[in-house]
């Protein structure tokens, strides 16, 4: 009885642990989903604000907002492309590592541009714009190069797979349509050798067993008895009387 109670208690404890683990996993997944949604909403709001500043604030402030918007758009697109491709192509891990190093420079530049949005000295801001423009161009060009290389690689693999699949389908289609066989030659009668002294122009029939039987001389079914040999112990036949 004590063993049964111990087993029941152990099962109850196991169910409690499994329930707690499942609850933690569900809560963590929900929290990550909420964080992801909040991050996406925040990025959308920031991008919308930057577009509004680009149109509403001409001059250095508008150009700073434009540079920041260009940087964020390029880096986000490259990040999404690499993360989506690395799940199918393991060779993109090295490219993803390079992008992480590039992202450090991109975040640093984005923070600097964000601080310059509230810079009151327009002349100092205008003097720093050429350097900021050059850094933004270098980072975005590198990010675009990684993104397009990953897309070209994926498209190349897709084209190769499509070519191989098309070739296999063509072979299978040809095999499915191969329902006819090659025509057989028409049967013809064999030509018999011409008999001696006969013209070779006429058609002759092959020699059959009936004709061969007809040409052979008739033989008697029973062989006639031959002369029987005589032996010394046999009696001589008596001569018949002539009377």
C-alpha positions, 0 to 999 in steps of 0.5 A: 500500500505504501508503494502505491501511495509513493508511485501516485505521489511521484506521478503527481509531482511529475505532472506538476513539474511538466505543467510548470515547464509548459507554462514557462515555455508558453509564457516565454513564447508569448512574451517574445511575441509581444516584444517582437510586436512592440519592436516592429511597432516602434520601428514603424513609428520611427520610420514614419517619423523619419519620412515626415522629417525628411519632407517637413524639415529641409536643410541639414536636419532633413538630410540627417533624417534621410540618411538615418532612414536609408541606413535603417532600411538597408540594414533591416532588409539585409538582416531579414534576408540573411536570417531567412537564407541561413536556415536553408544554406549553412554557408551563409553563417559566415556572411551572417557573422560579417553582417553582425560586425557591420551592424555594430558600425551601423548602430553606432552611426544610427545613434550619432545621427539620432543625436544630431537630429536635435543639434541646434547649430545648423552650421556645425551640422552642415559641416559634418554632413559630408563625413556622415554621408560617406559613412552611410554610403559605405555601410549601406553598400556593404549591406546591399552587397551581402543581401544581393549576393545571398539572393543571387545564391538562392536564385542560382540554387533554385534555377539549378534545381528547376533545370534538373527537375525539368530534365527528369520530367522530360524523360518521364514524359517521353517514357509515358508516351512510348506506347508504340513498338517498332513495326515488325517485318512482314512474313514472306514465304521462303523460296525453295531451290529450283529443281535440276533442269527447271526454269528458275523464274517460276515460284516453287513451294517448299518441299513438305513431308507429303510431297517427299512421301509421294516421291518415295517408291512404295514399300510393302508393309510386310517383308516377304519371308526368305529361304529358311536354313536347314539343320542336320537334325531335321527330317528330310521332307518326303517326296510327294507321290505322283500316283 
